[in-house]
Amino acid sequence: MSYVRCLRGIASRVEYPHDVPMNLDPADGRPVEMVLDIERLAREKPNAAWYDPRRKDLWRFGGLLALDISDLNDAAHIVALGEGHTPELDYHDHAVAKAAGLSLWLKDEGQHWPGFGGNPTRSFKDRGMAMAVAQARRLGLKKLAVPTQGNAGDALVRYALAGGLDVVVAMPEDTPLPIMGSVAVAAKKHPGRVTLELVGPTIREASAFLKEHYIPQGWFSVATFQEPGWRIEGKKTLGLEMAEPKDGGTRWTLPDAVIYPTGGGTGVLGMWKAWDELEALGLIDARRPRMYCVQSEATTPLVRAFDAGADDTTALPAGKTISTGLNVPGGVGHFRVLQIIRASGGAAIAVSEADTAAELQRVWRERQHWISPEGAACLAALPQLLDRGLLKRGERVVAVNTGSLEKYLSDLRAILGA
C-alpha cells in the first residue's frame, strides 16, 4: 500500500488529506508536496526491501514512491510504459571535463539504451506525468489540463490516453514542430479525448488561458506545481537513480554536483526530496550535491534572483531560445528552487545561445548523441563553473540531458549541419 501520510504546504507547512484533489496551498497560494510515512516504511520494509532493482523502470523504488507497484491496489492505478531507469553516460573524455580532471557523467533522459528503461516520449517529463496520471486515476479524475513549452504536453497525452483519461494541452505556437505534431496527431486521432490549444508566447499565457476557459469547466490542472505534488514524486526518481547502488553494489551514494536545466524547477524539488528521504532511511548522510541550475541568457528569472539575493523570482518578458524548455519567465515554485540552490552551495548559471548551439553541434559531431538543447546548455555551463571555481578536479559531476534532439530537429537541423 502507499506510504503517503498527507499533503503539506511547502512554505506554510499546513497539512491536508492526501486523498482529496487540490491544487495550490489554500493557506498561501504556493505548491504542496506529498509526505511519506518514512518511519512506517522503514519498519515494514527494513533494509530497503521496498527497492526492486530487477525492474527496468522508475517503479523499482516501490514503497518509496507515492504509489507502490508491488501492491495490487496501487498497481491498478499505474500506467507503466517503461519510464525512468535511464543511464549515466561516461563523459570523462569531454574536452572541458578531461582538461579539468572532472569525473563527468550525463544522465540521458532522451535515448533508449540497452539494459535500461526508456522514457516513451523521449523526455524526462514522462516521469512526472506517469505519476500524475496514476494519481488522477486513483482519485477518479477524468479530465486533465496542462500548459506546456512542449514536452510535458506530449508526455501527458501519452499517459492519459493509455490510462483512459481526457486531456487538453495548451502550448505556444513556437513549440518545436515534432512535439506539437505529436500532440496534434493525437488530437486528430482521438477527437474529444485530446484537445490542442495554441496560446503564447510562453507557458505563462497558456496557463492563463486554461484557467479562464477549461478549469472552470471541471478540468483538473496538472501544470507545474499546480497539482498536489504528483509531478515532484515522479521527478524525484531522477535523484533516486543518481543515488542507487551502481554495478551490483549495495552502497547508496550521491555525486558532488548536479548540473540541471531549470525551467519551472519540479525536478530540483524532486531530487532534493528524494535525498532527504534516503537520509531519513539511513541510506545516505546529510551531504548533498551542489545544485547548478542552468538557464538560457534569453530568459533568466532564477539567475537574476539568485545573483540579487532575492527570495523569489520576478516574472520576465518572454525570451527567444532554442532551449524551449527553459523559456519559463517565472514560476510559483521558484522560491523553493532558490532555497535549494543556496542550501546546497550551488548557483544559478546563464548560458548564451551561441554556447548552447556550439555544444549541441560538438556532441553530435563527436558522439552522435541526440541530446536536447537543454542538455547541451548544461554541458556549455562547464567552462563558467570551472572559471568561477565552482567545480574541482576529481569531483563526480552529473549533468542532466532532459530529452532527445529528434524532438527539436526541424528547428535545429541547420545548427547540426544536417
C-alpha positions in Angstrom: 0.0 0.0 0.0 1.0 3.6 -0.5 3.1 5.1 2.4 1.8 8.7 1.7 0.7 10.2 5.0 -0.6 13.6 3.9 -0.2 16.6 1.6 1.7 19.6 3.1 2.3 23.2 2.0 5.9 23.6 1.0 6.0 27.0 2.6 3.1 27.1 5.1 3.8 23.5 6.4 0.0 23.1 6.8 -1.1 19.5 6.3 -4.0 18.3 4.2 -5.5 14.8 3.5 -3.7 13.1 0.6 -6.9 11.7 -0.9 -8.6 15.0 -1.8 -7.8 16.6 -5.2 -6.3 20.1 -4.7 -4.0 22.5 -6.5 -2.1 25.2 -4.7 -2.0 25.5 -1.0 -5.1 27.4 0.2 -3.0 28.9 3.0 -0.6 30.9 0.8 -1.2 30.0 -2.9 2.1 28.1 -3.1 2.8 24.5 -4.0 2.1 21.4 -1.9 4.0 18.2 -1.7 3.3 14.6 -0.7 4.6 13.5 2.7 5.6 9.8 3.1 5.5 8.0 6.4 9.2 7.1 6.3 9.2 5.6 9.7 6.4 3.1 8.8 8.2 2.3 5.5 11.4 1.6 7.4 9.6 -0.5 9.9 7.5 -2.6 7.5 10.1 -2.9 4.8 13.5 -2.8 6.5 16.9 -3.0 4.7 15.4 -1.3 1.7 13.1 -4.2 1.0 10.9 -1.7 -0.9 13.6 -1.5 -3.6 13.5 -3.9 -6.6 16.5 -3.3 -8.9 15.2 -6.0 -11.2 12.6 -3.6 -12.6 13.7 -1.6 -15.6 11.6 1.5 -14.9 11.1 4.1 -12.2 8.7 1.9 -10.3 11.7 0.0 -9.0 11.6 2.2 -5.9 8.3 0.7 -4.8 7.1 2.0 -1.4 9.4 5.0 -1.5 7.1 6.4 -4.2 3.6 7.8 -3.8 2.2 4.6 -5.3 3.8 1.2 -4.7 3.6 -1.0 -7.8 4.2 -4.1 -5.7 0.9 -3.5 -4.0 -2.1 -4.7 -6.1 -4.4 -1.9 -5.2 -1.7 0.7 -6.0 -0.7 -1.1 -9.2 -4.2 -0.9 -10.5 -3.8 2.9 -11.0 -0.3 2.8 -12.5 0.2 3.1 -16.3 3.7 1.8 -16.7 5.2 2.4 -20.1 8.9 1.8 -19.4 9.6 5.3 -18.0 12.8 6.1 -16.0 15.8 3.9 -15.1 17.9 5.8 -17.6 21.7 5.5 -17.7 24.5 7.9 -16.7 26.8 8.0 -19.7 30.5 8.3 -19.3 31.6 11.8 -20.4 35.1 11.8 -18.8 36.6 12.4 -22.3 34.5 15.5 -22.9 37.2 18.1 -23.7 36.4 20.5 -20.9 36.0 17.8 -18.3 39.1 16.0 -19.3 41.2 19.1 -19.1 39.8 19.9 -15.7 40.1 16.4 -14.3 36.4 16.0 -13.7 34.5 12.7 -13.4 31.7 13.8 -15.7 28.6 11.8 -16.4 25.5 12.6 -18.5 22.1 11.4 -17.2 20.4 10.7 -20.5 16.6 11.0 -20.5 16.2 11.2 -24.3 17.5 7.9 -25.8 16.8 4.3 -25.1 19.9 2.3 -24.1 20.3 -1.5 -23.9 19.8 -2.8 -20.4 17.9 0.2 -19.2 14.4 1.6 -19.2 13.4 4.4 -21.6 11.0 7.3 -21.4 8.4 6.6 -24.1 8.2 10.2 -25.3 12.0 10.6 -25.1 11.7 13.2 -22.3 12.1 13.5 -18.5 8.6 14.8 -18.4 7.4 11.2 -18.7 8.5 10.7 -15.0 6.2 13.4 -13.7 3.3 12.6 -16.0 3.4 8.9 -15.3 2.8 9.7 -11.6 0.3 12.5 -12.3 -1.9 10.2 -14.4 -1.6 7.4 -11.9 -2.7 9.7 -9.1 -5.5 11.1 -11.1 -6.8 7.6 -11.8 -6.5 6.9 -8.0 -8.8 9.8 -7.2 -11.2 9.2 -10.1 -10.4 12.3 -12.1 -11.2 12.0 -15.8 -10.2 15.3 -17.4 -6.7 16.8 -17.1 -5.3 20.1 -18.4 -1.7 21.2 -18.8 0.0 24.3 -20.2 3.4 23.4 -21.6 6.5 24.6 -23.5 6.1 21.2 -25.3 7.4 18.0 -23.7 5.1 18.0 -20.7 2.1 18.1 -23.0 3.4 15.3 -25.2 4.0 13.2 -22.1 0.6 13.9 -20.6 -1.1 12.9 -23.8 0.7 9.6 -24.0 -0.1 8.6 -20.4 -3.7 10.0 -20.4 -4.6 8.0 -23.5 -3.1 4.8 -22.1 -4.9 5.5 -18.8 -8.3 6.2 -20.3 -8.4 9.9 -19.4 -9.2 13.0 -21.5 -6.7 15.9 -21.8 -6.4 19.4 -23.1 -2.9 20.8 -23.9 -2.2 24.5 -24.3 1.2 25.4 -25.9 2.9 28.3 -27.6 2.9 28.4 -31.4 6.7 28.3 -31.5 6.8 24.9 -29.7 9.1 22.6 -31.8 7.1 21.1 -34.6 7.8 17.4 -33.8 6.4 17.9 -30.3 3.5 20.0 -31.5 2.9 17.5 -34.3 2.7 14.6 -31.9 0.0 16.3 -29.8 -1.8 17.4 -33.0 -1.9 13.9 -34.4 -3.3 12.6 -31.1 -6.0 15.3 -31.2 -6.9 14.3 -34.7 -7.0 10.6 -33.9 -8.8 11.0 -30.6 -11.3 13.8 -31.0 -12.9 14.7 -27.8 -10.3 12.9 -25.8 -7.3 15.1 -26.8 -7.6 18.9 -27.4 -4.8 21.1 -28.5 -4.8 24.9 -28.0 -2.1 27.1 -29.4 -1.6 30.0 -26.9 1.5 32.1 -26.3 4.1 33.5 -26.4 5.0 31.4 -23.4 3.7 28.8 -20.9 2.6 31.7 -18.7 -0.1 32.8 -21.2 -1.0 29.2 -22.0 -1.7 28.7 -18.3 -3.9 31.8 -18.0 -5.9 30.6 -21.0 -6.6 27.2 -19.3 -7.6 28.9 -16.1 -10.1 31.0 -17.9 -11.6 28.5 -20.4 -11.1 25.0 -19.1 -10.5 24.8 -15.3 -14.0 26.3 -14.5 -15.5 23.6 -16.7 -14.2 20.8 -14.4 -10.7 20.1 -16.0 -8.1 19.4 -13.3 -4.8 21.3 -13.8 -1.6 19.2 -13.7 0.5 22.3 -14.6 3.9 22.6 -12.9 3.3 22.7 -9.1 -0.4 23.2 -9.7 -1.1 19.5 -8.9 -0.6 18.3 -5.3 3.0 17.2 -5.5 2.4 14.4 -8.0 5.0 15.5 -10.6 7.5 16.1 -7.8 7.1 12.5 -6.8 7.7 11.4 -10.4 10.7 13.6 -10.8 12.3 12.6 -7.5 13.1 9.3 -9.2 15.9 11.2 -11.0 17.5 11.7 -7.6 16.9 8.2 -6.5 18.5 6.8 -9.6 21.6 9.1 -9.1 21.9 7.7 -5.6 21.1 4.0 -6.1 23.9 1.4 -5.9 25.9 1.0 -9.1 27.4 -2.0 -10.8 25.8 -4.6 -8.4 27.0 -2.8 -5.3 24.9 -2.1 -2.1 26.1 1.4 -1.2 23.9 4.4 -1.9 25.9 7.5 -2.9 25.5 11.0 -4.4 27.6 12.9 -6.8 29.5 16.1 -5.8 27.5 18.3 -8.1 24.4 18.1 -10.4 24.0 20.4 -13.4 20.4 20.7 -14.2 18.5 22.7 -16.9 15.8 24.6 -14.9 12.6 26.0 -16.2 9.8 25.6 -13.6 12.1 23.6 -11.3 10.0 20.5 -10.4 13.0 18.2 -10.8 15.1 20.3 -8.4 12.4 19.9 -5.7 12.0 16.2 -6.6 15.7 15.3 -6.4 16.1 17.2 -3.1 13.1 15.4 -1.6 14.4 12.1 -2.7 17.7 12.7 -1.0 16.1 13.8 2.2 14.0 10.6 2.3 17.1 8.5 1.7 18.8 10.2 4.6 15.8 9.6 6.8 16.1 5.9 5.9 19.7 5.9 6.9 21.0 5.1 3.3 23.0 8.4 2.9 24.3 11.1 5.2 23.5 14.8 5.2 25.9 15.8 2.4 24.2 16.9 -0.8 25.4 17.6 -4.3 25.8 21.3 -5.2 22.9 22.2 -7.4 23.8 24.2 -10.5 20.6 25.4 -12.2 21.2 26.3 -15.8 19.1 28.8 -17.8 19.3 30.4 -21.2 20.5 34.0 -21.3 17.3 34.7 -23.1 15.1 34.0 -20.0 16.9 34.2 -16.6 14.4 34.7 -13.7 16.3 32.3 -11.4 19.8 33.7 -12.3 18.6 37.3 -11.7 17.0 36.4 -8.4 20.0 34.3 -7.2 22.5 37.0 -8.1 20.4 39.6 -6.4 20.0 37.6 -3.2 16.2 37.7 -3.7 13.9 35.2 -2.0 11.8 34.7 -5.2 11.8 35.4 -8.9 10.1 38.2 -10.7 8.4 37.3 -14.0 10.3 38.5 -17.1 9.2 39.2 -20.6 9.4 36.2 -23.0 12.8 35.4 -24.4 13.8 33.6 -27.6 15.8 30.4 -27.1 16.5 27.1 -28.8 16.2 25.6 -25.3 12.4 26.0 -25.4 12.0 24.1 -22.1 13.9 26.9 -20.4 11.7 29.7 -21.7 9.8 29.9 -18.4 9.5 33.6 -17.4 8.7 32.9 -13.7 7.4 30.1 -11.5 5.3 29.6 -8.4 7.9 27.1 -7.1 11.0 29.2 -7.8 11.2 30.4 -4.2 11.9 26.8 -3.2 14.4 26.3 -6.1 16.4 29.2 -4.8 16.3 27.8 -1.2 17.7 24.5 -2.5 20.4 26.1 -4.6 21.6 28.1 -1.6 21.3 25.2 0.8 23.5 23.1 -1.5 26.2 25.7 -2.0 25.3 25.8 -5.7 24.4 28.6 -8.1 22.1 29.6 -11.0 24.0 29.9 -14.3 23.1 31.7 -17.5 24.4 30.2 -20.8 24.4 32.0 -24.1 22.5 30.7 -27.1 25.8 30.6 -29.1 27.5 28.4 -26.5 24.5 26.1 -26.3 24.4 25.7 -30.1 28.1 25.1 -30.3 27.9 22.4 -27.6 24.9 20.7 -29.3 26.9 20.6 -32.5 30.0 19.3 -30.8 28.2 16.4 -29.0 26.6 15.4 -32.3 29.8 15.6 -34.3 31.9 13.7 -31.7 29.4 11.2 -30.2 26.3 11.1 -32.4 24.3 11.5 -29.2 20.9 13.1 -29.7 20.9 15.3 -26.7 18.4 18.2 -26.3 19.4 21.8 -26.4 18.6 22.0 -22.6 21.1 19.2 -22.0 23.6 20.9 -24.3 23.2 24.1 -22.1 24.3 22.1 -19.1 27.5 21.0 -20.8 28.0 24.5 -22.1 27.9 25.7 -18.5 31.1 23.8 -17.6 33.6 26.5 -18.5 31.8 29.1 -16.4 31.6 26.7 -13.5 35.3 26.0 -13.7 36.3 29.6 -14.2 34.3 30.6 -11.1 35.9 27.8 -9.0 32.5 26.0 -8.6 33.9 22.6 -9.7 37.1 21.0 -8.7 39.4 18.3 -10.0 38.4 14.8 -9.2 34.8 15.6 -8.4 31.9 13.4 -9.7 29.6 15.7 -11.7 26.3 14.6 -13.2 24.8 16.8 -16.0 21.2 16.0 -16.9 20.1 15.8 -20.6 16.3 16.1 -20.4 15.3 14.9 -23.8 16.0 13.8 -27.4 17.3 16.0 -30.2 14.8 14.4 -32.5 12.0 16.4 -30.9 13.7 19.6 -31.9 15.3 18.5 -35.2 13.2 20.6 -37.6 14.3 23.8 -35.8 17.9 22.8 -35.2 18.9 20.9 -38.4 20.9 23.9 -39.6 22.9 24.1 -36.4 23.9 20.4 -36.8 24.8 21.0 -40.5 22.4 18.2 -41.4 
